[in-house]
């Protein structure tokens, strides 16, 4: 978890209104994405709340993969693009895998 220091430093530096605004905006955005994915995936989805939980897990897992396994100097991408790309890729892979599991079991 040493590689996740930039994320922990950012979260620990938030105080007062910034702390509340960040978490309210973050959780609201996660819920909106969960509802959007439920609309897009329809029968392959798991409902808006479980989709939101998968998205939340995908965000944290994507940041973990980015800071532990991808280095900025090896790939010719800037840091925000690398972070966003890893978050989107991991979240999409999780949702597609879970949709396949759902189709196989039902």
MARBA-3410 file (N, C-alpha, C, O; in Angstrom, 1 decimal):
106
0.8,-1.2,0.0,0.0,0.0,0.0,0.8,1.3,0.0,0.3,2.4,0.0 ~ 2.2,1.1,0.0,3.0,2.3,0.0,2.9,3.1,-1.3,3.0,4.3,-1.3 ~ 2.6,2.3,-2.4,2.4,3.0,-3.7,1.2,3.9,-3.7,1.1,4.8,-4.6 ~ 0.2,3.6,-2.9,-1.0,4.4,-2.9,-0.9,5.7,-2.1,-1.9,6.4,-1.8 ~ 0.3,6.1,-1.7,0.5,7.3,-0.9,0.0,8.5,-1.5,-0.6,9.3,-0.8
0.1,8.8,-2.8,-0.6,10.0,-3.4,-2.1,10.1,-3.1,-2.6,11.1,-2.8 ~ -2.7,8.9,-3.2,-4.2,8.9,-2.9,-4.5,9.2,-1.4,-5.3,10.0,-1.1 ~ -3.7,8.6,-0.6,-3.9,8.8,0.9,-3.6,10.2,1.3,-4.2,10.8,2.1 ~ -2.5,10.7,0.7,-2.1,12.1,1.1,-3.2,13.1,0.6,-3.6,14.0,1.4 ~ -3.8,12.9,-0.6,-4.9,13.7,-1.0,-6.1,13.6,-0.1,-6.6,14.7,0.3
-6.5,12.4,0.3,-7.6,12.2,1.1,-7.4,12.8,2.5,-8.3,13.3,3.2 ~ -6.2,12.6,3.0,-5.9,13.1,4.4,-5.7,14.6,4.4,-5.9,15.2,5.5 ~ -5.5,15.3,3.3,-5.3,16.7,3.3,-6.7,17.5,3.2,-6.7,18.7,3.4 ~ -7.8,16.8,3.0,-9.1,17.4,3.0,-9.6,17.7,4.4,-9.4,16.9,5.3 ~ -10.1,18.9,4.5,-10.6,19.4,5.8,-11.9,20.1,5.6,-12.2,20.7,4.6
-12.8,20.0,6.6,-14.0,20.8,6.7,-14.9,20.6,5.5,-15.4,19.5,5.1 ~ -15.2,21.7,4.8,-16.1,21.8,3.7,-15.5,20.9,2.5,-16.3,20.2,1.8 ~ -14.2,21.0,2.3,-13.6,20.2,1.2,-13.9,18.7,1.4,-14.2,18.0,0.4 ~ -13.7,18.3,2.6,-13.9,16.9,2.9,-15.4,16.5,2.7,-15.6,15.5,2.0 ~ -16.3,17.2,3.2,-17.7,16.9,3.0,-18.1,17.0,1.5,-18.8,16.1,1.0
-17.7,18.1,0.8,-18.0,18.2,-0.6,-17.4,17.1,-1.5,-18.1,16.6,-2.4 ~ -16.2,16.7,-1.2,-15.6,15.7,-2.0,-16.3,14.4,-1.8,-16.7,13.7,-2.8 ~ -16.6,14.0,-0.6,-17.3,12.7,-0.4,-18.7,12.7,-0.9,-19.2,11.7,-1.4 ~ -19.4,13.8,-0.7,-20.8,13.9,-1.2,-20.8,13.8,-2.7,-21.6,13.1,-3.3 ~ -19.9,14.6,-3.4,-19.8,14.5,-4.8,-19.4,13.2,-5.3,-19.9,12.7,-6.3
-18.4,12.5,-4.7,-17.9,11.2,-5.1,-19.0,10.2,-5.0,-19.2,9.4,-5.9 ~ -19.7,10.1,-3.8,-20.7,9.1,-3.7,-22.0,9.4,-4.5,-22.6,8.4,-5.0 ~ -22.3,10.6,-4.8,-23.4,10.9,-5.7,-23.0,10.5,-7.1,-23.9,10.0,-7.8 ~ -21.8,10.8,-7.5,-21.4,10.4,-8.9,-21.4,8.9,-9.0,-21.8,8.3,-10.1 ~ -20.9,8.2,-8.0,-20.9,6.7,-8.1,-22.3,6.2,-8.2,-22.6,5.2,-9.0
-23.3,6.8,-7.4,-24.7,6.3,-7.5,-25.3,6.6,-8.9,-26.0,5.8,-9.5 ~ -24.9,7.8,-9.4,-25.4,8.2,-10.8,-24.9,7.2,-11.8,-25.6,6.8,-12.7 ~ -23.6,6.8,-11.7,-23.1,5.9,-12.7,-23.7,4.5,-12.5,-23.9,3.8,-13.4 ~ -24.0,4.1,-11.2,-24.7,2.9,-11.0,-26.1,2.8,-11.6,-26.5,1.8,-12.3 ~ -26.9,3.9,-11.5,-28.2,4.0,-12.2,-28.0,4.0,-13.7,-28.8,3.4,-14.4
-27.0,4.7,-14.2,-26.8,4.8,-15.7,-26.4,3.4,-16.2,-26.9,3.0,-17.2 ~ -25.6,2.7,-15.5,-25.2,1.3,-15.9,-26.4,0.4,-15.8,-26.5,-0.5,-16.7 ~ -27.3,0.6,-14.9,-28.5,-0.3,-14.8,-29.4,0.0,-16.0,-30.0,-1.0,-16.5 ~ -29.4,1.2,-16.4,-30.2,1.5,-17.6,-29.6,1.0,-18.9,-30.3,0.4,-19.7 ~ -28.3,1.0,-19.0,-27.6,0.6,-20.2,-27.5,-1.0,-20.2,-27.8,-1.5,-21.3
-27.2,-1.6,-19.1,-27.1,-3.1,-19.1,-28.4,-3.8,-19.0,-28.4,-5.0,-19.4 ~ -29.4,-3.2,-18.5,-30.8,-3.8,-18.4,-30.7,-5.2,-17.7,-30.5,-5.2,-16.5 ~ -31.0,-6.2,-18.4,-31.0,-7.5,-17.8,-29.7,-8.1,-17.4,-29.6,-8.9,-16.5 ~ -28.6,-7.6,-18.0,-27.3,-8.1,-17.6,-26.8,-7.3,-16.4,-25.8,-7.8,-15.8 ~ -27.4,-6.3,-16.0,-27.0,-5.5,-14.8,-27.5,-6.2,-13.5,-28.2,-7.2,-13.5
-27.0,-5.6,-12.4,-27.4,-6.2,-11.1,-28.3,-5.2,-10.3,-28.4,-5.5,-9.1 ~ -28.8,-4.2,-10.9,-29.6,-3.2,-10.2,-28.7,-2.0,-9.9,-27.5,-2.2,-9.9 ~ -29.3,-0.9,-9.7,-28.5,0.3,-9.5,-27.5,0.3,-8.3,-26.4,0.8,-8.4 ~ -28.0,-0.3,-7.2,-27.1,-0.2,-6.0,-25.9,-1.2,-6.1,-24.8,-0.8,-5.7 ~ -26.2,-2.4,-6.6,-25.0,-3.3,-6.8,-24.1,-2.8,-7.9,-22.9,-3.0,-7.8
-24.6,-2.2,-8.9,-23.8,-1.6,-10.0,-22.9,-0.5,-9.4,-21.7,-0.4,-9.7 ~ -23.5,0.3,-8.5,-22.7,1.4,-7.8,-21.6,0.8,-7.0,-20.5,1.3,-6.9 ~ -21.9,-0.3,-6.3,-20.9,-1.0,-5.5,-19.8,-1.5,-6.3,-18.6,-1.4,-6.0 ~ -20.1,-2.1,-7.5,-19.1,-2.6,-8.4,-18.3,-1.4,-9.0,-17.0,-1.5,-9.1 ~ -18.9,-0.3,-9.2,-18.2,0.9,-9.7,-17.2,1.4,-8.6,-16.1,1.7,-8.9
-17.7,1.5,-7.4,-16.9,1.9,-6.3,-15.6,1.0,-6.1,-14.5,1.5,-5.9 ~ -15.9,-0.3,-6.2,-14.8,-1.3,-6.1,-13.8,-1.1,-7.3,-12.6,-1.2,-7.2 ~ -14.4,-0.9,-8.5,-13.6,-0.7,-9.7,-12.7,0.5,-9.6,-11.5,0.5,-10.1 ~ -13.2,1.6,-9.0,-12.4,2.8,-8.8,-11.2,2.6,-7.9,-10.1,2.9,-8.3 ~ -11.5,2.0,-6.8,-10.4,1.7,-5.8,-9.4,0.7,-6.4,-8.2,0.9,-6.2
-9.9,-0.4,-7.0,-9.0,-1.4,-7.6,-8.2,-0.8,-8.8,-7.0,-1.1,-8.9 ~ -8.8,0.1,-9.6,-8.1,0.7,-10.7,-7.0,1.6,-10.2,-5.9,1.7,-10.8 ~ -7.3,2.4,-9.1,-6.2,3.2,-8.5,-5.1,2.3,-7.9,-3.9,2.7,-8.0 ~ -5.5,1.2,-7.3,-4.5,0.3,-6.8,-3.6,-0.2,-7.9,-2.4,-0.3,-7.8 ~ -4.2,-0.7,-9.0,-3.4,-1.2,-10.1,-2.6,-0.1,-10.7,-1.4,-0.4,-11.0
-3.1,1.1,-10.9,-2.3,2.2,-11.4,-1.1,2.5,-10.6,0.0,2.6,-11.1 ~ -1.2,2.6,-9.3,-0.1,3.1,-8.5,0.8,1.9,-8.1,2.0,2.2,-7.7 ~ 0.4,0.7,-8.2,1.3,-0.5,-7.9,1.9,-1.1,-9.1,3.0,-1.6,-9.0 ~ 1.3,-1.1,-10.2,1.8,-1.9,-11.4,2.1,-1.1,-12.6,2.8,-1.5,-13.5 ~ 1.6,0.2,-12.7,1.8,1.0,-13.9,2.7,2.2,-13.5,2.3,2.9,-12.6
3.8,2.3,-14.2,4.6,3.5,-13.9,4.5,4.5,-15.0,4.4,4.1,-16.2 ~ 4.5,5.8,-14.6,4.3,6.8,-15.6,5.4,6.9,-16.6,5.1,7.3,-17.8 ~ 6.7,6.7,-16.2,7.8,6.9,-17.2,7.9,5.7,-18.2,8.5,5.9,-19.2 ~ 7.3,4.6,-17.9,7.4,3.5,-18.9,6.3,3.6,-20.0,6.6,3.3,-21.1 ~ 5.2,4.2,-19.6,4.1,4.4,-20.6,4.1,5.9,-20.9,4.2,6.7,-20.0
4.0,6.2,-22.2,4.0,7.6,-22.6,2.6,8.3,-22.4,2.1,8.8,-23.4 ~ 2.1,8.2,-21.2,0.9,8.9,-20.9,1.1,9.8,-19.7,1.9,9.5,-18.9 ~ 0.3,10.9,-19.7,0.4,11.7,-18.5,-0.3,11.1,-17.3,-1.2,10.2,-17.5 ~ 0.0,11.5,-16.1,-0.5,10.9,-14.9,-2.0,10.9,-14.9,-2.6,9.8,-14.6 ~ -2.8,11.9,-15.1,-4.2,11.9,-15.1,-4.8,10.9,-16.1,-5.8,10.2,-15.8
-4.3,10.9,-17.3,-4.8,10.0,-18.3,-4.5,8.5,-17.9,-5.4,7.6,-18.2 ~ -3.4,8.2,-17.3,-3.0,6.9,-16.9,-4.0,6.5,-15.8,-4.4,5.3,-15.8 ~ -4.2,7.3,-14.8,-5.1,7.0,-13.7,-6.5,6.8,-14.2,-7.1,5.8,-13.8 ~ -7.0,7.7,-15.0,-8.4,7.5,-15.5,-8.5,6.3,-16.4,-9.5,5.6,-16.3 ~ -7.6,6.1,-17.2,-7.6,4.9,-18.0,-7.6,3.6,-17.2,-8.3,2.6,-17.6
-6.8,3.5,-16.2,-6.8,2.3,-15.4,-8.1,2.1,-14.6,-8.5,1.0,-14.5 ~ -8.6,3.2,-14.1,-9.9,3.1,-13.4,-11.0,2.7,-14.3,-11.8,1.8,-14.0 ~ -11.1,3.2,-15.5,-12.1,2.8,-16.5,-11.9,1.4,-17.0,-12.9,0.7,-17.1 ~ -10.7,1.0,-17.2,-10.4,-0.3,-17.7,-10.8,-1.4,-16.7,-11.4,-2.4,-17.0 ~ -10.4,-1.2,-15.4,-10.7,-2.1,-14.4,-12.2,-2.2,-14.1,-12.7,-3.3,-13.9
-12.8,-1.1,-14.0,-14.3,-1.1,-13.8,-15.0,-1.8,-14.9,-15.9,-2.5,-14.7 ~ -14.6,-1.5,-16.2,-15.3,-2.1,-17.3,-15.1,-3.6,-17.3,-16.0,-4.4,-17.6 ~ -13.8,-4.0,-17.0,-13.5,-5.5,-17.0,-14.3,-6.2,-15.9,-14.8,-7.3,-16.1 ~ -14.5,-5.5,-14.7,-15.3,-6.1,-13.6,-16.7,-6.2,-14.0,-17.3,-7.3,-13.8 ~ -17.3,-5.2,-14.6,-18.7,-5.2,-15.0,-19.0,-6.3,-16.1,-20.0,-7.0,-16.1
-18.1,-6.3,-17.1,-18.3,-7.3,-18.2,-18.2,-8.7,-17.6,-18.9,-9.6,-18.0 ~ -17.2,-9.0,-16.8,-17.0,-10.3,-16.2,-18.2,-10.7,-15.3,-18.7,-11.8,-15.4 ~ -18.8,-9.8,-14.6,-19.9,-10.1,-13.7,-21.2,-10.2,-14.6,-22.1,-11.0,-14.3 ~ -21.3,-9.5,-15.7,-22.4,-9.7,-16.6,-22.3,-11.1,-17.3,-23.4,-11.8,-17.4 ~ -21.1,-11.6,-17.6,-21.0,-13.0,-18.1,-21.4,-14.0,-17.1,-22.0,-15.0,-17.4
-21.0,-13.8,-15.8,-21.3,-14.7,-14.7,-22.8,-14.7,-14.6,-23.4,-15.8,-14.4 ~ -23.4,-13.6,-14.6,-24.9,-13.5,-14.5,-25.6,-14.2,-15.6,-26.6,-14.9,-15.3 ~ -25.1,-14.1,-16.8,-25.8,-14.8,-17.9,-25.6,-16.3,-17.8,-26.5,-17.0,-18.3 ~ -24.5,-16.7,-17.3,-24.2,-18.2,-17.2,-25.1,-18.8,-16.1,-25.4,-20.0,-16.2 ~ -25.3,-18.1,-15.0,-26.1,-18.7,-13.9,-27.6,-18.5,-14.0,-28.3,-19.3,-13.3
-28.1,-17.7,-14.8,-29.5,-17.5,-14.9,-30.1,-18.0,-16.2,-31.3,-17.9,-16.4
END
